[in-house]
Amino acid sequence: MRCGLLRDAGMLLRRRSCSGPLLLIGVAVCLFYQTLMVARNRLRSGQQQPAADVRSRRPPDELLMEDTRGFISSLDTLQTQLRVWYQKQPQRQRAVVLTGRRLVSDTEVQLYQQVLQQMGYVVQTSRYAETSSFLRTNQGVDGWSLLLCLSTSERSCLRRISFSHLRHHQTVNLIPQLMEAFSDADLIMKPYSCGSANQMLQIPQDGPSPGLVAMVNVYILVTSVRPLTSFLHDISVVTTNQELRGRPTKLRNFLLQQLGPTNSHQALEQMKKVIGEVLQAATSTNEKKQSVHSCVLCYQLLTFTLLFSGSITPVIIQVNTDLTFSALSSDTFDRQITKDLILEDTIHFTMTSHLSSETDGRQYGGCRETHGVCLSEDEFLLLLQFQQQMKTPSAFQLLYPSTSSSNSSSAPPSVSDLLIRISRYYELQRNGGYGTDETEERTNRDSAVLTSKVPCVDPQLRQIYTDPPLTLTPSFSPRVKEYRAEVTFDTVTVRIRPEPVSPACRVHLDEHGGPRMANYPVGLGNSRISILVTDDSDPEPVVMAIYTVHMYRESRPSLPMFGDHVMCSFVQDCGLLVQPGQVCGLQPFIRSQGPLQTCTSGQAPGQWVVPCLSCTDNRTCDWREVAWQPDDCYHQLVDRPMLQDCMMDRKVLFIGDSTNRGMMYFLMERVNTSLQDWGKAHDTLFYRNLNGGRTQVGYSYYPQFWLEKKQRPTFRQALLQLLDRSRPLVNSNLTVLVVGGVQWLNTDHLRTVREVLDRESLSNILVVVKSLGMGFHLPVDGIRSLSLKEVQHLYKENSDIITTAKHHGYEVIDTFSITMGRYKEFLQGRCACHFHEVEKLWSPDDTTSTTNRIGSVRTGSGLSSQSAMQDREREAGSGPSTYHVRGPVNQVYSKILLSRLCPKTRN
């Protein structure tokens, strides 16, 4: 037998055509056909060869696979030549990603960009086909090799792209025939379309217990319609009657756990059969409409929703032309993680054998003899792609054509027969022998993995998932460990879940035992999230890699005052109604008609005042000029010389949490000109060198929440310890006790203060009570989070504390009312309760120019909380501070503290 293709191949190869490698396929197919037909006829006729012929004693499958090996070898040779050809090309291939309504920061878009760039593509993104410069002309088929249409741009692709004019090297992630078939109302799926992927599975209460009841989403990749070629992804989404939500899992593992080795294998084969029949029916409905020049390398992902109801044969209840994960929780990012994993696997799987961008689409002819195998160039390319896909390990397994459905007639083998032989060859090769089914072998391997601990050998992240989506700089890459991201003022929390490349690696946030996913509060300014990739295969986890995300949250948008403006005021934000019966948001500010008097207490009710162009839009305000304004009085400002004189020979003792500590450091910086020492102390501290050695400050942290409840010192014990270590103490206002915190303080603590001071003969000292403050109002993992009703109850508790403090004759600073309206302006810390932060001042130049410097500024009759004007008092000091306490809200109530410590000073 002689093949005309051999002659044509030789002629074209001598011309050194750039498409020459493709001709080798024709040669290989022709040679393979001859050996295949001989082997098949020999097996069918039962003809015995001489005893010396060892081949006659070998199993039939082995004989056929040996003949297939020569064909595979020819395909491998061609693949090698193609790779060499690619390396010589001066231009890189171009991929176009149409994002539709998705943002560039979306993880799906980033995934495509990252993977394709690693594969050597130049990636261009556009929203729709009509807006892409590469798709506007010549029916959209020039200038690109790969077109990826995300779900919201699919209609644009189908309108703009002429699939019948695509070149052989071009790939699109859509197959129009399937899109049309599964949107046809008359499709055979109609009888089963009444099912819902989200409905709870119902089990009859009477009768025998079913063997398996579950709703399963499986993900099918169709790479060819003629002949039908499809693959099943390992990952499925399973919802059983005992689960409220679905979970991603390997289908083989699920079936193995539910049914055992034998039945699980049968169930998987039945599922493949049912899906294959539906795909055949769907493609046959549009067979007459299919163009002869269809897209060879296009592919389509489908979601099949199956119902197992007591039988190993499932019922198909729904087919979607996109990946759907509605059964998975969006709060845990399971939807996006599972989708991205399948999409990445699909890109690697479909693009492993991407062909030359210079093929000219000519027909290279088939064998011209009667018994020749006549394959078109499309079929050549399909064979080449299929061989490479079967050769490369992946998460996909062949679904159709089935290896059990090969042609047994004497007719020449079809393309499907060739695909089956290729598949069977690699299946046997992976199994290392004959007689073992690949699916059963993979099931056994997965069963072994379930019970073993695999070490982390690839400690990299696949992606960092966040809600809201963060735009990372630089763009995410597993090899890059440091990132920066900015969020708007209104973004107060970020939910984050890093996903490792290898399931053998574990991810922890911030510390070794930290969670793999968490809700983070994002304070104003800078904050940091550390991501630890660990190997937990040993009893002692080992940190293998650390990723860091540096966050920056913008300040409230501010519009500088130009010309006319009005004064507006607010008590509470409409986003958190602490007092439901009171107005919220900006209101026109009504000034007091009479002359203002000096405030006689620190808890004088007040409101925030800010200049705006309109009180109906907070975006028109100059938030740099916002000030706290008591209703009918004003708090005196204490400049540094007066403060130093007032604090002479005084001891100020603070007991409370970190919010109390913020007021202490503010006082220290003011009275001492500089803050040369600070720390996030959780014990007892003493500072004896303030104000030229004439002022002393002590601090005791309470409550010590990190200790077991039985081991924690009581408030009485902590207070007595602070007093004892601060002696000698004078029983007058030269001794000051500042007590308070975020939300631990109650009226019982104030009674304890009175009892202890009376017993210690210190009843005449000055006691200042810092009332409650906003915090713990955000849904943050790992700490308590208050509901709206609980926050509203805090307002009543705060009022009771103020009343009790006044009854005992104590000074009070109402920090709850001050922080209530500006609860979003918290700084670093998981509690969202810190309104101060200590920063280092690096040099004198930085000190005078930094925008974070906070000074006592009198704006009208209120206390400014910003640094619009420079603090002239700092110029009178002896030099710049080593550290500086910043935070506009903390500054306001700390100034009130100074005014209550020195009430007789004059401006």
VOLUMLO-150390 format. One record per residue (C-alpha): x, y, z. Coordinates in steps of 0.02 Angstrom, whole numbers, padded with zeros to 5 digits, always signed. Each point is the difference from the previous one (the first is absolute). Layout:
% VOLUMLO-150390
XYZ ...
END
This chain:
% VOLUMLO-150390
+00000+00000+00000 +00068+00170-00046 -00057+00168+00070 -00005+00155-00109 +00024+00102+00158 +00179-00062+00014 +00043+00075-00169 -00086+00165+00044 +00087+00008+00167 +00171-00023-00077 -00029+00136-00129 -00060+00127+00128 +00137-00040+00125 +00130+00030-00135 -00077+00173-00023 +00029+00029+00188 -00175+00064+00021 -00038+00075+00170 -00147-00119+00012 +00110-00150-00032 -00015-00075+00175 -00185-00024-00028 +00033-00115-00148 +00088-00125+00112 -00168-00037+00078 -00067-00056-00168 +00150-00115-00021 -00021-00069+00176 -00186-00029-00021 +00023-00089-00166 +00134-00116+00072 -00101-00028+00156 -00152-00046-00102 +00092-00138-00090 +00067-00081+00159 -00167+00025+00086 -00097-00086-00138 +00123-00144-00007 -00009-00024+00187 -00189+00011+00001 -00021-00126-00142 +00122-00117+00082 -00094+00005+00163 -00169-00019-00083 +00049-00148-00111 +00091-00090+00139 +00142-00040-00122 +00146-00083+00090 +00177+00049-00041 +00149-00117+00010 +00056-00047+00174 +00155+00105-00021 -00112+00152-00011 -00006+00052+00183 -00134+00128-00038 -00130-00138-00024 +00016-00049+00182 -00036+00174+00069 -00170+00070+00052 -00099+00085-00140 -00003+00167+00093 +00188-00005+00016 +00021-00032-00187 -00114+00144-00044 +00086+00116+00122 +00170-00046-00072 -00063+00051-00171 -00068+00162+00076 +00170+00039+00074 +00075+00037-00170 -00137+00123-00038 +00024+00085+00170 +00187+00011-00034 -00035+00094-00162 -00113+00121+00091 +00133+00029+00133 +00127+00039-00138 -00119+00128-00072 -00028+00079+00170 +00188+00020+00020 +00014+00084-00170 -00141+00117+00043 +00086+00053+00162 +00160+00037-00096 -00101+00099-00126 -00081+00103+00138 +00168+00045+00075 +00055+00076-00165 -00152+00112-00019 +00038+00185+00027 -00174+00045+00061 -00089-00058+00155 -00178-00062-00014 -00138+00119+00054 -00147-00040+00112 -00154+00110+00016 -00101-00010+00161 -00173+00078-00007 -00049+00040+00179 -00178+00062-00025 -00061+00077+00161 +00142-00073+00103 +00135+00114+00067 +00184-00021-00042 +00029-00035+00185 -00116-00150-00006 +00095-00159+00041 -00065-00087-00157 +00072+00138-00110 +00164-00002+00098 +00007-00188-00016 -00010+00006-00189 +00130+00138-00011 +00121-00089+00116 -00013-00174-00078 +00004+00060-00180 +00149+00113+00029 +00092-00146+00078 -00040-00099-00159 +00078+00137-00107 -00156+00093-00058 -00019+00187-00019 -00166+00031+00089 -00120+00140-00047 -00158+00032+00100 -00156+00086-00060 -00179+00003+00060 -00089-00056-00158 +00042-00059-00175 -00063+00164-00072 +00126+00100+00103 +00152-00109-00034 +00121+00066-00131 +00041-00178-00053 -00181-00050-00029 -00074+00150-00090 +00049-00043-00178 +00000-00148-00120 -00136-00094+00094 +00106+00003+00158 +00126-00133-00053 +00162+00099-00021 +00144+00030+00120 -00034-00127+00137 +00024-00183+00041 -00111-00021+00153 -00165+00084+00042 -00075-00022+00173 -00176+00064+00022 -00053+00014+00183 -00181-00036+00039 -00062+00180-00015 +00083+00022-00170 -00058-00161-00083 -00140+00081-00100 +00121+00130-00064 +00118-00139-00059 -00138-00096-00087 -00059+00158-00089 +00170+00062-00054 +00105-00155-00035 -00028-00098-00160 +00044-00175+00058 -00007-00069-00178 +00142+00117-00049 +00118-00040+00143 +00173-00061-00045 +00060-00169+00055 +00115+00067+00134 -00133+00107+00084 -00088-00054+00159 -00160+00067+00079 -00074-00061+00164 -00172-00014-00080 -00078-00127-00118 -00153+00081-00081 -00083-00167-00036 -00003-00043+00186 -00052+00174+00052 -00148-00014-00118 -00041-00181+00042 -00011+00024+00187 -00101+00159-00016 -00129-00088-00110 -00166-00020+00090 -00040-00157-00100 +00156-00092+00054 -00024-00173+00077 +00054+00075+00167 -00170+00083+00016 -00085-00141+00098 +00133+00015+00135 +00018+00190+00004 -00124+00019+00142 +00136-00046+00125 +00099+00133+00091 +00183-00008+00045 -00038+00088+00164 -00147-00103+00063 +00020-00109+00154 +00003-00185-00038 -00158-00088+00058 +00009-00179+00062 -00158-00104+00021 -00036-00033+00182 -00065-00175-00033 +00075-00141-00100 +00181-00058-00009 +00143+00123+00024 +00075+00053-00166 +00179-00045-00040 +00051+00175-00054 -00100+00161+00004 +00095+00153-00060 -00004+00147-00120 +00164+00007-00095 +00066+00135-00115 +00132-00068-00121 +00102+00105-00120 +00020-00058-00178 +00125+00064-00128 -00051-00026-00182 +00147+00021-00119 -00083-00058-00161 -00175-00023-00068 +00043-00099-00157 +00055-00123+00059 -00068+00024+00175 +00144+00010+00124 -00028+00045+00182 +00086-00013+00169 -00055-00004+00182 +00088+00106+00131 +00050-00083+00164 -00087+00132+00107 -00187-00004+00029 -00119+00090+00117 -00101-00119+00107 -00154+00036+00105 -00075-00140+00102 -00163-00006+00095 +00099+00024+00161 +00087+00161-00053 -00070+00175-00012 +00132+00054-00125 +00103-00089-00130 +00184-00035+00011 +00135-00019-00132 +00076-00173-00005 +00077-00124-00118 -00143-00098-00075 +00093-00166+00009 +00037+00027+00184 -00182+00040+00037 -00066-00151-00091 +00133-00110+00080 -00049+00057+00175 -00185-00022-00034 -00004-00160-00103 +00164-00093+00019 +00125-00047-00136 -00109-00108-00114 -00162+00100+00002 +00090+00166-00010 +00086-00057-00160 -00165-00053-00074 -00084+00163+00052 +00137+00101-00084 -00017-00100-00161 -00189+00020+00002 +00019+00186+00024 +00119+00012-00149 -00121-00099-00105 -00149+00110+00042 +00096+00162-00031 +00072-00069-00163 -00174-00042-00064 -00062+00176+00037 +00150+00078-00086 -00027-00109-00153 -00183+00049-00006 +00042+00184+00020 +00129+00001-00140 -00109-00102-00118 -00142+00126+00011 +00108+00132-00084 +00100-00113-00113 -00076+00070-00158 +00039+00177+00055 +00184-00033+00032 +00120+00080-00121 +00130-00104-00089 +00131+00125+00058 -00040-00008+00186 +00120+00055+00136 +00121-00145+00026 +00079+00053+00164 -00151+00083+00082 -00064-00072+00163 -00150+00017+00114 -00019-00025+00187 -00168-00066+00059 -00078-00034+00169 -00106-00157+00017 -00110-00010+00154 -00034-00181+00042 -00116-00080+00126 +00047-00165+00081 -00156-00067+00084 +00030-00174+00066 +00077-00061-00164 +00174-00004-00073 -00073+00073-00161 -00029+00188+00020 -00134+00108-00080 +00054+00160-00086 -00111+00142+00059 +00091+00151-00070 +00137+00051-00123 +00082+00171+00002 +00116+00072-00131 +00109+00075+00136 +00080-00055+00162 -00128+00015+00140 +00032-00018+00186 -00159+00063+00080 +00003-00140+00129 +00166+00064+00070 +00017+00140+00126 +00059+00167-00067 +00049+00056+00175 +00143-00125+00006 +00057+00033-00180 -00033-00182-00042 -00092+00051-00158 +00141+00104-00072 +00138-00117+00058 -00081-00152-00080 -00038+00096-00159 +00176+00068-00015 +00073-00172+00028 -00103-00075-00142 +00035+00147-00115 +00188-00012+00028 -00003-00187-00030 -00099+00030-00159 +00124+00127-00069 +00148-00116+00030 -00095-00148-00070 -00064+00081-00160 +00155+00102-00041 +00130-00137+00018 +00001-00033-00187 -00040+00173-00068 +00054+00000-00180 +00089+00115-00120 -00072+00171-00035 +00060-00011-00179 -00103-00146-00068 -00089+00052-00156 -00148-00118+00010 +00041-00101-00158 -00063-00178-00017 +00148-00118+00006 -00095-00146-00072 -00026-00177+00062 +00052-00171-00061 -00065-00015-00176 -00009-00190-00010 -00162-00092+00033 +00050-00052+00174 +00081+00166+00046 -00041+00097+00158 -00067+00167-00060 +00020+00132+00135 -00022+00186-00022 +00120+00126+00071 -00127+00035+00138 +00004-00183+00047 +00190+00001-00003 +00003+00145+00122 -00130-00082+00109 +00104-00159+00010 +00155+00099+00044 -00088+00097+00137 -00082-00155+00071 +00163-00098+00005 +00087+00139+00096 -00145+00016+00122 -00003-00186+00036 +00189-00003+00020 +00006+00140+00128 -00062-00036+00178 -00146+00112+00045 -00158+00016+00103 -00105-00056-00149 -00047-00177-00048 -00074-00054-00166 -00189-00006+00000 -00040-00025-00184 +00042-00095-00108 +00005-00143+00123 +00141-00124-00010 -00130-00138+00010 -00090+00054-00158 +00131-00026-00137 -00052-00055-00174 +00008-00188-00029 -00054-00003-00182 +00115-00027-00149 -00028+00178-00059 +00146+00122+00003 +00023+00076+00173 -00087+00166+00030 +00077+00149+00087 -00090-00053+00158 +00082-00171-00014 +00170+00083-00012 -00039+00105+00152 -00051-00154+00098 +00160-00091-00047 +00105+00148+00055 -00096+00012+00163 +00013-00187+00033 +00187+00003-00034 +00034+00134+00131 -00122-00079+00121 +00094-00164-00005 +00166+00090+00007 -00048+00093+00159 -00065-00158+00081 +00163-00088-00037 -00083-00154-00072 -00157-00076-00071 -00165-00050+00075 -00014+00145+00125 -00125+00137-00034 +00069+00177+00012 -00148+00067+00096 +00010-00140+00127 +00188+00027+00015 -00023+00187+00032 -00136-00037+00126 +00118-00114+00095 +00137+00132-00002 -00118+00134+00065 -00059-00117+00137 +00181-00018+00058 +00028+00189-00002 -00150+00028+00112 +00085-00088+00144 +00176+00069-00021 +00087+00162+00049 +00094+00073-00146 +00141+00125+00033 -00009+00176-00071 +00129+00006-00140 -00068+00149-00098 -00032+00137+00130 -00078+00128-00115 -00170+00083-00008 -00114-00028-00148 -00098+00159+00035 -00050+00121+00137 -00189+00016+00006 -00077+00154+00080 -00169+00080+00023 -00011+00136-00055 +00123-00042-00140 +00168+00084+00029 +00107+00068-00140 +00171-00065+00050 +00160+00087-00052 +00090-00086-00080 -00129-00116-00076 -00008-00164+00090 +00128-00131-00046 +00044-00154+00105 +00183+00052-00005 -00030+00177+00068 -00009+00010+00190 -00034+00187+00034 -00155+00096-00055 -00083+00166+00028 -00183+00043-00012 -00104+00156+00030 -00182+00005+00053 -00123+00142+00015 -00054+00082+00162 -00166-00095+00003 +00088-00169-00008 +00014-00046+00184 +00023-00188-00016 +00084-00118-00123 -00034-00186-00005 +00154-00095-00058 +00036-00180-00044 +00167-00049-00077 -00002-00163-00097 +00159-00106-00015 +00057-00080-00162 +00019-00168+00083 -00138-00072+00111 +00140-00076+00105 +00047+00175+00060 -00096+00095+00133 -00032+00185+00014 -00012+00100+00162 -00031+00187+00018 +00116+00103+00112 +00063-00143+00109 +00037-00187+00002 -00170-00045+00070 -00095+00136-00092 -00153-00036-00107 +00010-00034-00187 -00137+00128-00030 -00047+00153+00101 -00095+00163+00001 +00124+00141+00031 -00044+00175+00060 +00092+00129-00105 +00050+00152+00101 +00041+00169-00075 +00174+00011-00069 +00119-00148-00007 -00030-00177+00057 +00074-00169-00042 -00060-00178-00027 +00126-00142+00009 -00036-00165-00088 +00098-00151+00059 +00015-00154-00112 +00043-00146+00112 +00040-00185-00008 -00111-00085+00129 +00051-00178-00043 +00109-00007+00157 -00066+00025+00177 +00088+00169+00005 -00056+00107-00149 +00140+00081-00100 -00019+00170-00086 +00052-00024-00182 -00042+00173-00071 -00073+00166+00056 -00104+00116-00108 -00040+00177+00058 -00139+00117-00053 +00027+00182+00051 -00168+00088+00008 -00033+00185-00008 -00173+00068+00039 -00035+00175-00060 -00062+00139+00113 -00174+00067-00020 -00014+00092-00168 +00015+00186+00030 -00044+00151-00106 +00101+00156+00046 -00102+00153+00043 -00011+00127-00142 -00114+00150+00020 -00172-00027+00072 -00032-00144+00117 -00120-00046+00139 +00033-00079+00169 -00074-00173+00023 -00006-00111+00152 -00026-00184+00041 -00015-00108+00155 -00010-00174-00075 +00031-00080-00169 -00148-00071-00095 +00101-00159-00028 -00009-00042+00186 -00154+00066+00090 +00054-00004+00182 -00148+00109+00047 -00144-00059-00110 -00115+00141+00051 +00123+00139-00046 +00047+00074-00168 +00155-00063-00089 +00120+00071-00126 +00033+00183-00040 -00121+00132+00062 +00009+00190-00010 +00099+00063+00149 -00098+00114+00116 +00114+00112+00101 -00035+00042+00181 -00076+00174+00014 +00074+00051+00167 +00183+00020+00046 +00093-00163+00026 +00066-00042+00172 +00145-00111+00048 -00056-00182+00016 -00008-00055+00182 +00013-00186-00038 +00075-00116-00130 -00164-00085-00041 -00088+00155-00067 -00110-00059-00145 +00057+00057-00171 +00009-00036-00185 +00123-00003-00144 +00003+00156-00108 +00071+00009-00177 -00007+00129-00141 -00086-00062-00159 -00069+00067-00162 -00161-00094+00041 -00059-00095+00152 -00085-00126-00115 +00163-00068-00069 +00146-00046+00113 +00116-00005-00152 -00006+00190-00007 +00073+00023+00175 +00175+00050+00052 +00030-00140+00124 +00170+00072+00046 -00094+00135+00096 -00120-00111+00097 -00009+00046+00185 -00089-00059+00156 -00119+00134+00064 -00084-00013+00171 -00179+00064-00008 +00005+00148+00121 +00182+00019+00052 +00178-00023-00058 +00148-00096+00068 +00152+00105+00040 +00159-00034-00096 +00155-00025+00105 +00161+00052-00085 +00163-00084+00043 +00072+00128+00124 -00162+00004+00096 -00012-00190-00004 +00177-00020+00065 -00034+00121+00140 -00166-00083+00041 +00079-00175+00005 +00142+00050+00114 +00023-00123+00146 -00149-00106-00055 -00017-00187-00023 -00123-00062-00131 -00047-00184+00011 -00091-00087-00143 -00090-00166+00018 -00088-00074-00150 +00026-00069-00174 +00090+00063-00154 -00125+00142-00031 +00044+00069+00171 +00184-00022-00042 -00025+00109-00155 -00055+00145+00110 +00150-00029+00113 +00124+00013-00143 -00086+00156-00065 +00021+00081+00172 +00182-00055+00012 +00043+00072-00171 -00083+00165+00044 +00074+00024+00171 +00173-00063-00042 +00020+00082-00171 +00050-00167-00073 -00052-00182+00013 +00161-00098+00007 -00068-00165+00065 -00157-00097-00036 -00062-00177-00016 -00157-00103-00013 +00018-00046+00182 -00117-00129+00077 +00073+00015+00175 +00051+00141+00118 +00108+00147-00056 +00073+00152+00087 +00073+00159-00074 +00091+00109+00126 +00099+00119-00112 -00140+00105-00072 -00007+00189+00006 +00179+00014+00061 -00027-00135+00130 -00145+00095+00081 -00141-00108-00071 -00024-00188+00014 -00115-00115-00095 -00048-00180+00040 -00102-00125-00098 -00079-00169+00035 -00083-00102-00137 -00172-00067+00042 -00082-00122-00033 +00130-00132-00040 -00115-00092-00120 +00134-00118-00066 +00011-00092+00167 -00116-00137+00057 -00146+00074+00094 +00055-00076+00167 +00175+00072-00022 -00050+00178-00045 +00027+00132+00134 -00162+00081+00054 -00025+00185-00025 +00024+00029+00186 +00165-00095-00002 +00063+00095-00154 -00047+00169+00076 +00082-00038+00168 +00159-00058-00087 +00008+00162-00101 -00024+00107+00154 +00130-00096+00101 +00133+00013-00135 -00033+00187-00022 +00025+00051+00181 +00026+00120+00079 -00167+00076-00051 -00077+00164+00056 -00184+00001+00046 -00042+00149-00109 -00023+00045-00182 +00189-00015-00019 -00041-00185-00019 -00108-00042-00149 -00079-00168-00040 -00065-00025-00179 -00106-00156-00016 -00092-00069-00151 +00007-00095-00163 -00101-00056-00149 -00144-00102+00069 +00054-00093+00157 -00038+00141+00123 -00162-00005+00099 -00074+00081+00153 +00069-00137+00115 +00177+00052-00045 -00037+00179+00054 -00065-00060+00168 +00161-00101+00019 +00102+00158-00036 -00093+00092+00139 +00024-00143+00124 +00186-00020-00035 +00038+00187+00007 -00094+00019+00164 +00094-00147+00075 +00168+00066-00061 -00037+00177+00064 +00001+00071-00176 -00180+00059-00012 +00052+00177-00048 +00101-00042-00155 -00067+00050-00172 -00086-00145-00088 -00037+00014-00186 -00111-00131-00078 +00020-00036-00185 -00168-00070-00051 -00034-00135-00131 +00049+00013-00183 -00047-00070-00169 +00078-00164-00049 -00035-00185-00030 -00139+00053-00118 +00073-00088-00153 -00019-00186-00044 +00181-00050+00034 +00056-00180+00021 +00079-00051+00164 -00073+00136+00111 -00173+00043+00061 -00108+00103-00118 -00145+00103+00063 -00168+00001-00086 -00088+00165-00033 -00113-00029+00149 +00151-00030+00112 +00082+00160-00062 -00160+00095+00038 +00000-00075+00175 +00175+00070+00025 -00073+00174-00009 -00108-00034+00152 +00147-00079+00094 +00105+00153-00039 -00135+00114+00070 -00006-00103+00161 +00190+00014+00018 -00005+00189-00021 -00139+00015+00129 +00091-00109+00127 +00165+00092-00027 -00081+00169+00030 -00083-00070+00156 +00172-00042+00070 +00066+00172-00047 +00113-00062-00140 +00044+00090-00159 -00066-00086-00157 +00052+00004-00182 -00140-00066-00110 +00104-00089-00132 -00150-00102-00058 -00092+00152-00068 +00161+00062-00082 +00041-00164-00087 -00180-00045-00044 -00014+00115-00151 +00173-00045-00066 +00003-00187+00030 +00073-00031-00174 +00157+00100+00040 +00084-00133+00105 +00184-00037-00024 +00096-00164+00011 -00066-00141+00108 -00123-00143-00018 -00125+00076+00122 -00029+00155-00110 +00007+00097+00164 +00168+00088-00013 -00009+00184-00047 +00184+00032+00031 +00164-00063-00069 +00181+00034+00047 +00115+00034-00146 +00185+00031-00009 +00063+00169-00057 +00156-00038-00100 +00082+00171-00012 -00027+00183+00042 -00045+00033-00182 -00131-00136+00003 -00068+00070+00163 -00034+00171-00068 -00075-00060-00163 -00099-00154+00046 -00186+00009-00032 -00033-00114+00149 +00050+00131+00129 -00145+00038+00114 -00009+00162+00097 -00120+00091+00116 -00091+00118-00114 -00145+00110+00050 -00129+00005-00140 -00140+00114+00050 -00049-00066+00170 +00032-00185-00035 +00145-00121+00010 +00079-00035-00168 +00044-00181-00034 +00112+00030-00148 +00165+00085-00040 -00057+00132-00124 +00104+00127+00099 +00171-00038+00067 +00019-00024+00186 +00095+00156+00047 +00028-00067+00175 +00122-00130-00067 +00117+00140-00055 +00025+00050+00181 +00063-00174+00046 +00178-00057+00013 -00005-00105-00160 -00100-00123-00102 -00081-00151+00081 +00074-00170-00031 -00179-00064-00008 -00165+00085-00030 -00178-00045+00048 -00116+00024-00147 -00187-00025-00016 -00125+00142-00018 -00136-00076+00110 +00120-00048+00139 +00069+00176-00009 -00170+00076+00039 -00040-00097+00159 +00183+00009+00056 -00010+00191-00010 -00157-00008+00105 +00101-00101+00127 +00131+00138+00006 -00134+00131+00026 -00070-00098+00149 +00174-00024+00075 +00034+00187-00013 -00172+00084+00013 +00064+00169+00062 +00115+00042-00145 -00038+00144-00118 +00023+00012-00188 
END
